[in-house]
Each structure stands twice: as C-alpha cells, then as structure tokens.
Amino acid sequence: MIISAEVLKRIEKFLAGFSWDIGVDLGSSNTMIYLRERGIIVNEPTLVARLKRKRWTGLGAPKMGMRKVVAYGDKAMEMRDREPKQLEVVSPIKNGVIADLEAVENLVVYYLRLVYEVPSKYVKIFKPRIVVGVPSESTGVQRRAVREVFLKAGAREVLVFEQAVLAAMGLGLPIAGGTGLVLLDIGGGKTEISVVTGGGVVVSRSLKLGGIDFDEAIINFLRMKYGLAVGIGSAEKLKMEVGDVSETYENEPVGVIRGKDLGTGLPKSVKIRASEIREAVSMLLGKIQKAVESVINETPPELMDDILKRGVMMVGNGCRLKGLSSFLEKTTKITFNMVDEPGIMVILGIGELVEDSNRLKWLLEVSG
C-alpha cells in the first residue's frame, strides 16, 4: 500500500503532539529555550551556584561525585560576588563552548525538567527533539560534546546548527538564495563576524572576547586608575548607563560608581566619564574592528554589492554598547545596523526551525 505525502505529513504532525520540540541557545551569558507553539519560555543567565569541592587528598579521601547545586539562572545571578564561602557561582560556558561539563549537565537537566512540567494537550510519551546553536568555528569535538550533554539529559535527537545561520533566520532575511549577509554577533564571551549565504557560512572569524570582557576591562581600569575594586555586576551597569564609544556626543555622559578603596578597604565613590569607558575598552574594540575588516577582505567579490546595500547586521547583547555602530562605521566605511532585540535573534532562528519542519529538513540537507 502506497501512502501519499499528505497522509504522511498528517501522521507526522499527529505523532509530533506526543513529544516536545525544543530549541536551545546555550550562551556564555544567557540560556534561552524555545518550545514549539509556546515561544521563548526560558531566558536566564547561564550560571550555576554549587557547593565547592573539598580538597581532600590521601588514601582516606572520599570519592568525588557530582557537587550539589543550590541555584540556577536568575537565583544564581543574585548570589554572584556575594555568595557564602562554601559556595561558588560558575559560568559553565566560556567563549561560546563548554568549559565545565558537570555544571552544564546540571543546568541542562534542570531546564529540561522545567520544560517537561509545561501543561500540554497531549501526554508527552516520546523523548524530545532538540535544536541547538553553536559557534561557526566550533570544532567537531566541541559539537559532539554539546550533543552528548543533551542526549544524556534525555533527548532522542539533537540537531546542531551554526549560530550565524540561525541569527540570519531570526532576522527574517533570505538565506536560501545567493544573497550575501554579514553578521556581527557579540555575545557574552565570544564575537563572531560571518558572511552567510545559501544556508551556510562563507567566511567567518571568531574572537574570544565579548560583553564579559568589556566588563572585566572596566574593572581593571578602575583598579589601576582609581584604586577602586568593584564587582562585575557594577561594571556592567556602568557600561550600559555611561558607556559611549562614538566620540560624537555633545554632552559627555557621567556616572557614579561605588566600590571598595584598595588602599583603605573603606567604601569609595568615583565619577566616571564616557571617555574613560571608551579608554578602558579601546583595545577590545580595535580587535573587533580588525576582525570585521579581515572578513570583508576575504568575502567573494560577487557578494560585495549585497553587503554595501544591506550593511552589517549587529546581533548579540554585546552590541548594545552605545556608539559601537558609529565607531565601526567610522573605521570601516560600511553601514552597521543594530536590530531592536539583538540578544534573541539566534533563539528566534531556532524557533523558525522548531515550528517549520520543512525548513528544518531543508537546512539539514544544505548543511550536510
């Protein structure tokens, strides 16, 4: 008996109701989860608060198992830089790749357990299919590690795609034809500049720096210039409220930051100008500028017309630094366009695949 394509499609749709289709953007700063027909249901910091490992040695030392986790995401963020001495708050993703396998496994299991508790019309009797984004320059070993983490957490199938392609889909831009698109993705721990066309990446450069590195540069600047110690949360807040690297403002933004005087150990307040923030992060901005120029120089000439017409699309929360587009336009002579919600473009692209099985099949075919 021959079953028509329409009947197969209906059967597939019916069976899909008995399992979750999940999309995951596992970033250095934030973890986002997209659930089919529900949208983005999780958007929390990629942080885990757990007990510290006791450093026992010798023959009598106990076997070390998994450490107990006491908080995830937003709750772990509240504890960062103020946790008690027996706890540590760790970020298991560094520069876009897994750095702490134990913490990542705990994090994934926790969030998938939350997904399974979402009420549904049908009982979910099958294991979920999960779509995950990874950096374009991640190695085969790193991609296998991502797959193994989700398979171990209970997934029946894990599909891995490049984040640059997913971000282009999230922007709603055409990637199926020969049209070229340049993406500048500045995340929490990595920066990627990619040229996307035909459902794949033509040229890509990755830097091991992101928004977290901007914050650390500000911390080091305050320590060296003012003898002021501040936490990463305070540095991030100062960057967003005062930071402006455009060099074109009429009234220079000024802010106040409070911390601990390294000389006396007492509380101290310092006024910081936008020009000082620019000075603190100038070396990092120079690296991003050179990487953008390198990618443009390696782009095939046939795609240059598309790039000049559309410009460079800026995604990732690291692009929220005020004046960044103006700084890059001044040095590269190319238009840079900031999207409204740069931090969710990758997960929106993943959502396109989760919701549209035909598009998912097409991307699987072209990506090999």
C-alpha positions in Angstrom: 0.0 0.0 0.0 1.4 3.4 -1.0 0.8 6.2 1.5 0.6 9.7 0.0 2.8 12.5 1.1 -0.2 14.4 2.5 -1.1 11.4 4.7 2.5 11.0 5.9 2.5 14.7 6.8 -0.7 14.3 8.9 0.8 11.2 10.7 4.0 13.1 11.4 2.1 16.1 12.8 -0.1 13.8 15.0 2.9 11.9 16.4 4.7 15.3 17.0 2.0 16.1 19.5 3.3 13.3 21.8 6.8 14.9 22.2 8.3 18.3 22.7 10.3 20.0 20.0 12.8 22.3 21.8 15.3 24.9 20.7 18.2 25.9 22.9 20.6 28.8 22.7 23.3 27.9 25.3 25.3 31.2 25.5 28.1 32.4 27.7 25.8 34.9 29.4 22.3 33.7 28.9 20.5 30.4 28.2 17.3 30.6 26.2 14.8 27.8 25.4 12.2 27.9 22.7 9.2 25.5 22.9 7.2 24.6 19.9 3.8 26.5 19.8 4.8 28.3 23.1 7.7 30.5 22.1 10.6 31.5 24.3 9.9 30.1 27.8 13.3 30.5 29.4 15.7 33.4 29.2 18.1 33.3 32.2 21.8 33.8 33.0 24.0 30.8 32.3 25.1 30.5 35.9 25.1 27.7 38.5 25.6 28.1 42.2 27.0 25.0 43.8 29.0 23.7 46.8 32.7 24.0 46.5 34.7 20.8 46.2 36.6 19.9 49.3 40.3 19.4 48.6 40.9 16.1 50.4 43.9 14.1 49.5 45.4 10.7 50.5 44.1 7.2 50.7 41.4 8.1 53.1 39.9 10.8 50.8 36.3 10.0 49.8 35.3 9.6 46.1 34.3 12.8 44.5 30.8 12.7 43.0 28.6 15.4 41.4 28.5 18.5 43.6 25.2 19.7 44.9 23.7 22.7 43.0 21.7 25.1 45.1 20.6 27.7 42.4 20.4 28.2 38.7 20.0 31.2 36.4 18.5 34.3 38.0 18.8 33.0 41.5 22.5 32.2 40.9 22.9 35.7 39.5 21.6 37.2 42.7 24.3 35.3 44.6 27.2 36.2 42.3 30.0 38.2 44.1 28.1 37.8 47.4 27.9 34.0 47.9 29.0 32.4 51.2 32.4 30.8 51.4 31.2 27.2 51.0 29.5 28.1 47.6 30.8 29.1 44.2 28.9 30.7 41.3 30.3 29.4 38.0 29.6 30.1 34.3 29.9 26.7 32.6 30.1 28.2 29.1 33.2 30.2 28.2 33.7 31.8 24.8 30.7 30.0 23.4 31.9 26.5 24.2 31.5 24.1 27.2 34.1 24.8 29.9 32.6 23.0 32.9 30.9 19.7 31.8 29.5 18.9 35.2 27.8 22.3 35.6 26.4 22.2 32.0 24.9 18.8 32.6 23.2 20.0 35.8 22.0 23.2 34.0 20.5 21.3 31.0 18.8 18.7 33.2 17.3 21.4 35.4 15.8 23.4 32.4 14.6 20.4 30.6 12.8 19.3 33.7 11.0 22.7 33.8 10.0 22.2 30.1 8.5 18.8 30.9 6.3 20.4 33.5 4.7 22.7 31.0 1.0 21.7 30.6 0.1 20.2 27.2 -2.9 18.9 25.3 -1.3 15.5 24.7 0.8 13.3 27.1 4.4 13.5 26.0 5.4 9.9 25.8 8.4 10.3 23.4 11.7 11.9 24.1 12.2 15.5 22.8 14.0 16.6 19.7 16.3 19.5 20.4 17.8 22.1 18.1 20.9 23.8 19.4 23.1 26.6 18.0 26.9 26.5 18.2 29.6 29.0 17.1 30.6 28.7 13.4 34.2 27.9 14.2 33.5 25.3 16.9 35.3 22.0 16.4 33.9 18.6 15.8 34.8 17.6 19.4 33.0 20.6 20.8 29.9 19.9 18.8 29.9 16.3 19.9 30.2 17.4 23.5 27.1 19.5 23.0 25.2 16.6 21.5 26.3 14.3 24.3 25.1 16.7 27.0 21.6 16.8 25.6 21.4 13.1 24.8 22.5 12.3 28.4 19.7 14.7 29.6 17.1 12.7 27.8 16.9 13.9 24.2 16.1 11.4 21.4 17.7 13.6 18.7 20.0 16.6 18.8 20.4 18.8 15.8 23.3 21.3 15.8 23.5 24.3 13.5 25.7 27.4 13.2 24.6 30.4 15.2 25.3 32.8 12.3 22.8 31.0 10.0 20.2 30.8 12.9 20.6 34.6 13.6 20.0 35.4 9.9 16.8 33.3 10.0 15.8 35.1 13.2 16.2 38.4 11.4 13.8 37.2 8.7 16.4 37.8 6.0 16.6 35.5 2.9 19.4 33.0 3.2 18.2 30.3 0.7 19.5 32.0 -2.4 22.8 33.6 -3.4 22.2 36.8 -1.4 25.0 37.7 1.0 24.6 38.8 4.5 27.3 39.9 7.0 26.6 39.4 10.7 28.5 40.8 13.7 27.5 38.8 16.7 28.9 40.0 20.0 27.8 37.7 22.8 28.8 37.4 26.4 32.0 35.5 25.8 32.7 35.5 22.1 32.5 37.7 19.0 31.8 36.3 15.5 31.8 38.0 12.2 30.3 35.8 9.5 29.2 36.1 5.9 26.1 33.9 5.3 24.6 32.8 2.0 22.9 29.8 0.6 22.1 28.5 4.1 25.7 28.3 5.2 28.7 30.4 6.3 31.2 31.5 3.6 33.7 33.4 5.7 33.9 33.6 9.5 36.2 34.9 12.2 35.8 34.3 15.9 37.3 36.2 18.8 37.4 35.0 22.4 36.0 38.2 23.7 32.6 39.6 24.4 30.5 41.6 26.8 32.0 40.0 29.8 35.5 41.0 28.6 34.3 44.6 28.3 33.1 44.4 32.0 36.5 43.0 33.1 38.3 45.7 31.2 36.4 48.3 33.1 37.1 46.6 36.4 40.8 46.6 35.6 40.7 50.2 34.5 39.1 51.4 37.8 41.5 49.3 39.8 44.6 50.8 38.1 43.5 54.4 37.8 41.4 55.0 40.9 42.4 52.1 43.2 38.8 51.1 43.3 37.6 47.5 43.4 34.1 46.8 42.0 32.2 43.6 41.1 31.3 42.5 37.5 27.7 43.4 38.0 28.5 47.1 38.9 30.9 47.3 35.9 28.2 46.0 33.6 25.7 48.5 34.9 28.2 51.4 34.5 28.9 50.2 30.9 25.3 50.3 29.9 24.4 53.6 31.7 27.5 55.7 30.9 29.4 53.9 28.2 29.5 55.6 24.8 32.3 54.9 22.3 31.1 57.0 19.4 33.2 60.1 20.3 30.5 62.3 18.8 28.4 63.2 21.9 27.8 66.9 22.7 27.3 66.4 26.5 29.6 63.7 27.7 27.7 61.2 29.9 28.9 61.0 33.5 28.1 58.4 36.1 29.0 57.4 39.7 30.3 54.0 40.7 30.7 52.8 44.2 33.2 50.2 45.4 36.0 49.5 47.9 39.1 51.6 48.2 42.1 49.2 47.7 44.2 51.4 49.9 42.0 51.8 53.0 39.4 49.0 52.5 36.6 51.5 53.0 33.7 52.4 50.7 34.5 54.8 47.9 32.6 56.6 45.2 34.1 57.8 41.9 32.7 59.8 39.0 33.4 58.2 35.6 33.1 59.8 32.2 32.1 58.1 28.9 35.6 58.8 27.5 37.1 56.8 30.3 34.9 53.8 29.5 36.0 54.2 25.9 39.6 54.2 27.0 39.1 51.1 29.1 37.6 49.0 26.2 39.6 50.6 23.3 41.9 47.6 22.9 38.9 45.2 22.6 37.2 47.5 20.1 40.3 47.5 18.0 40.4 43.7 17.8 36.7 43.6 16.7 37.4 46.3 14.1 40.3 44.3 12.6 38.3 41.1 12.6 35.5 42.8 10.6 38.0 44.2 8.1 39.6 40.8 7.7 36.2 39.1 7.0 35.2 41.8 4.5 38.6 41.5 2.7 38.1 37.7 2.3 34.5 38.0 1.1 33.9 36.9 -2.5 33.6 40.0 -4.8 30.1 38.8 -6.0 28.7 39.4 -2.5 30.1 42.9 -2.1 27.1 44.5 -3.7 24.7 42.9 -1.2 27.0 43.9 1.7 27.1 47.5 0.6 23.3 47.7 0.1 22.3 46.0 3.4 25.3 46.7 5.6 26.5 44.7 8.6 23.7 43.4 10.9 24.6 43.6 14.6 23.2 40.9 16.9 24.1 39.7 20.4 23.7 41.7 23.7 27.3 42.8 23.4 26.2 45.1 20.6 24.1 47.2 23.0 27.2 49.2 23.9 26.3 52.7 23.0 28.1 54.2 20.0 29.5 50.9 18.8 27.9 51.1 15.4 29.2 54.7 14.9 32.7 53.6 15.9 32.8 50.7 13.4 31.3 52.8 10.6 33.9 55.5 11.1 36.8 53.0 10.8 35.4 50.5 8.2 33.3 52.9 6.0 30.4 50.3 6.0 26.9 50.8 7.4 26.2 48.9 10.7 22.6 48.2 11.6 21.5 47.4 15.2 18.3 45.3 15.4 15.7 46.0 18.1 16.3 42.9 20.2 19.8 41.8 19.3 20.1 39.2 22.1 17.3 36.9 20.9 18.0 36.6 17.2 19.6 33.2 17.5 16.8 31.7 19.5 14.2 33.2 17.1 16.0 31.5 14.2 16.0 28.2 16.2 12.3 28.8 16.7 11.8 29.1 12.9 13.2 25.5 12.6 11.2 24.2 15.5 7.9 25.5 14.1 8.6 24.6 10.4 9.6 21.0 9.8 10.1 21.7 6.0 12.6 24.5 6.7 14.4 22.2 9.2 14.7 19.5 6.6 16.0 22.0 4.0 18.7 23.3 6.4 19.7 19.7 7.3 20.1 19.0 3.6 22.2 22.1 2.8 24.3 21.8 5.9 25.2 18.2 5.3 
